[in-house]
């Protein structure tokens, strides 16, 4: 069994407190991608998840979760743009 280490416990508690404070401060915020979709603007999905899919393909691997997410955002964009 791992020995209890007060310094690790203290750091963990401090980090957890910081994360909880950040969540509370930003709980009413909307991501830029959500705002873009809502306004019918292009999103950065291809530069983010689309890039991961392409980089993975170049290395002979798949990134199916990223591909599905990118496809879903593109479909939602087309829907919000009335295409």
C-alpha positions as CSV (number, residue, x, y, z in Angstrom):
1,X,0.0,0.0,0.0
2,X,1.1,3.5,-0.6
3,X,2.2,5.5,2.4
4,X,0.1,8.6,3.1
5,X,1.9,11.8,2.3
6,X,0.6,15.0,3.8
7,X,2.3,17.2,1.1
8,X,0.6,15.3,-1.7
9,X,-2.8,15.4,0.1
10,X,-2.4,19.2,0.6
11,X,-1.5,19.8,-3.0
12,X,-4.4,17.7,-4.2
13,X,-6.8,19.5,-1.9
14,X,-5.4,22.9,-3.1
15,X,-5.8,21.9,-6.8
16,X,-9.3,20.6,-6.3
17,X,-10.2,23.8,-4.6
18,X,-8.8,25.8,-7.5
19,X,-10.7,23.7,-10.0
20,X,-14.0,24.1,-8.1
21,X,-13.5,27.8,-7.9
22,X,-12.8,28.1,-11.6
23,X,-15.9,26.0,-12.4
24,X,-18.0,28.2,-10.1
25,X,-16.6,31.4,-11.7
26,X,-17.3,30.2,-15.3
27,X,-20.4,28.2,-14.9
28,X,-22.5,30.7,-16.8
29,X,-20.0,31.1,-19.7
30,X,-20.5,29.6,-23.2
31,X,-17.6,28.3,-25.3
32,X,-16.6,30.2,-28.4
33,X,-17.6,27.2,-30.5
34,X,-21.1,27.3,-29.0
35,X,-21.3,31.0,-29.6
36,X,-20.2,30.5,-33.2
37,X,-22.8,27.8,-33.8
38,X,-25.5,29.8,-32.2
39,X,-24.7,32.8,-34.4
40,X,-24.4,30.7,-37.6
41,X,-20.6,31.5,-37.9
42,X,-17.9,29.0,-39.0
43,X,-16.3,27.2,-36.1
44,X,-12.7,26.2,-35.4
45,X,-13.6,22.4,-35.4
46,X,-11.4,21.7,-38.4
47,X,-8.4,23.3,-36.7
48,X,-9.0,21.4,-33.5
49,X,-10.6,17.9,-33.8
50,X,-10.3,17.9,-37.6
51,X,-6.5,18.3,-37.3
52,X,-6.3,15.4,-34.8
53,X,-8.1,13.2,-37.3
54,X,-5.8,14.2,-40.2
55,X,-2.7,13.9,-38.0
56,X,-3.8,10.4,-36.9
57,X,-4.5,9.3,-40.5
58,X,-1.0,10.5,-41.5
59,X,0.4,8.1,-38.9
60,X,-1.8,5.2,-39.9
61,X,-4.1,5.3,-36.9
62,X,-7.7,6.4,-36.5
63,X,-9.3,8.9,-34.2
64,X,-12.9,7.9,-34.4
65,X,-14.2,10.0,-31.4
66,X,-12.6,13.1,-32.8
67,X,-14.0,12.3,-36.3
68,X,-17.5,11.9,-34.9
69,X,-17.3,15.1,-32.9
70,X,-16.0,17.0,-35.9
71,X,-18.7,15.6,-38.1
72,X,-21.4,16.4,-35.5
73,X,-20.2,20.0,-35.2
74,X,-20.1,20.4,-39.0
75,X,-23.6,19.0,-39.3
76,X,-24.9,21.4,-36.6
77,X,-23.2,24.3,-38.4
78,X,-24.9,23.4,-41.7
79,X,-28.2,23.1,-39.9
80,X,-27.8,26.5,-38.2
81,X,-26.7,28.1,-41.5
82,X,-29.8,26.6,-43.2
83,X,-27.8,24.6,-45.7
